[in-house]
Amino acid sequence: MKLSKYLLPTLREVPAEAEITSHQLMLRAALMRKLASGVYSFLPMGLKTLRKVEAIIREEMNNEDAIELLMSALLPAESYMASGRWDVFGSEMFRLKDRSNRDFCLGPTHEEIFTETVKNTVKSYKQLPMTIYQIQTKYRDERRPRFGVMRSREFIMKDAYSFDKDQAGLDASYEKMYRAYKKAFDRMGLDYIVVDADSGAMGGSGSQEFMVKSDIGEDTIAYCEKCGYSANSEKAACIPEKGSDEPMRDIEKLHTPNVGTIDELVSSLNTSAKNFAKTLIYRADDKFVAVMVRGDRDVNETKLTNYLGAIEVELAAASDVMEITKANVGFAGPIGLEVEVIADNEIMEMHNFVVGANETDYHFINVNVGRDFTPDHVGDFRTVCEGDVCHKCGGKISICQGIEVGHIFKLGTKYTEALDCTFLDEDGKPQVPIMGCYGIGVNRCVAAIIEQHSDEKGIIWPMSVAPFEVIVVVPNMKDEAQKNGGEMIYNELKKLGIDVLYDDRNERAGVKFNDADLIGIPVRITVGKKFGEGIVEFKERKSDEILEMSIEDAINKAKEIVERER
């Protein structure tokens, strides 16, 4: 492709809206342009990389016997109503009505629709196992779109669904997808880890995420270097810290005026946050609950939501807290509350601790579980922290941020049962197939690659996903020898099957070199002043070294690198 005929509106300045490297570079390198909040159009350079990422995913999926198809993005409400997710998705689902007033949505995910397809086409156990997939646009009305395509309202996803006759079959299908994902992400040049994860609105039991470590990642990863355990913070568990074995002291009620936060209590009582138990009032759908965690811990709302089986969990409004506790916010406690009290495991290890007295400006000290109150439920309801004890091996938990690029689930029969999807077994009896679900965010993969492969000059594409593999630059298009030489090298590379971009623009040399670095093509051949001597410059984007070599050697070296790294 000749750059003079290509659409490449690169930007010199960093757009004010772009907060992270990938967002900045995807705009500056003309991969995409913003249409609305969380909605982007992909320009030719971005589309080429998207297609190369898709091709890698497609090849690895096909290698594991998955079958590609394409579903509609405009979906009727009935299937989502049958599964119960028409309400679960809430405001994130784009909903609309047709001219007959029938409810539709723009597909946020396709479990129900794939299940309907299998229900209508698979009749016998002889047709199983089956894994089917698509690469298609999804729509979710994110409350706060941010970071470019990292969290957008329209995005491209590869979603696959396996259907098996039993658990052993599901385990085998799941392992095949796990293998395909690792190969795909390896080929993309991503440095990632696999973590245990929460299944969320998708349902099911087993779930793992493929996470790219990154400081800008919106997901928090807890991992143990000693045993290799890793999990999303929504799922991660640890061993509760043991409290002291000191004897119980008499409970006392203290006047604590204008002291409603843990930090204020720590200062006022000259003690540690570990000696306090926070009691937080939550609204879970249509009921209220009180949740207790140690003063230096945070409630894990995902764990709480899953435990309660709720659609939505959020902190109660101040007016509701006052009605339930008869006190201002900050003075809630478990003693005498008329709502369910849910305590984190760590609360059971505490002795002689401090809680709110359900009376404004008062707290209880020397509180003990069993004597002063008994929680209705006890379990793991907190978010793990750096230094917590690994529940697998007793090592120390470390925390980092990550970008989720892939997620695999063992769904079970949640959707096949809800949609009455069955097959006939060996005895001619109807059985419900067991499902798995496997997703990859294609746009997000592109952004994650840029986060890991870039520098102050621009993108450094891995060869496998680069929009072009080689760029030929002619600094002075007014020099006929250089111009003809660039054309010749360009044509020779094309004959070798190399995806090559020829910068034949009438621009200054500095503009051309800056753009070459910005768009990040892996190999650059410069046809400059020494071309008359049969010499060109050869440079790899990932290196600062510039080599002078013959035209033939440059072409051969480019071919060797492309074929090795493609």
Secondary structure, DSSP 8 states (H G I E B T S, - for coil): -BGGGS-----SS--TT--SHHHHHHHHTTSEEEEETTEEEE-HHHHHHHHHHHHHHHHHHHHTT-EE----SEEEHHHHHHHTHHHHTGGGSEEEE-TT--EEEE-S--HHHHHHHHHHH--BGGG-SEEEEEEEEEE---SS-BTGGGB-SEEEEEEEEEEESSHHHHHHHHHHHHHHHHHHHHHTT--EEEEE---GGG--S-EEEEEEE-TT-SEEEEEETTT--EEETTT--EE------------EEEE-TT--SHHHHHHHHTS-GGGBEEEEEEEETTEEEEEEEETT--B-HHHHHHHHT-S-EEE--HHHHHHHHSS-TT---STT-SSEEEEEGGGGG--SEEEE-SSTTEEEEEE-BTTTB--SEEE--B---TT-EETTTS-BEEEEEEEEEEEEEEEETHHHHHTT--EE-TTS-EE--EEEEEEEEHHHHHHHHHHHSEETTEE---GGG-S-SEEEE-S-TTSHHHHHHHHHHHHHHHHTT--EEEE--S--HHHHHHHHHHHT-SEEEE--GGGGGTEEEEEETT---EEEEEHHHHHHHHHHHHHHH-
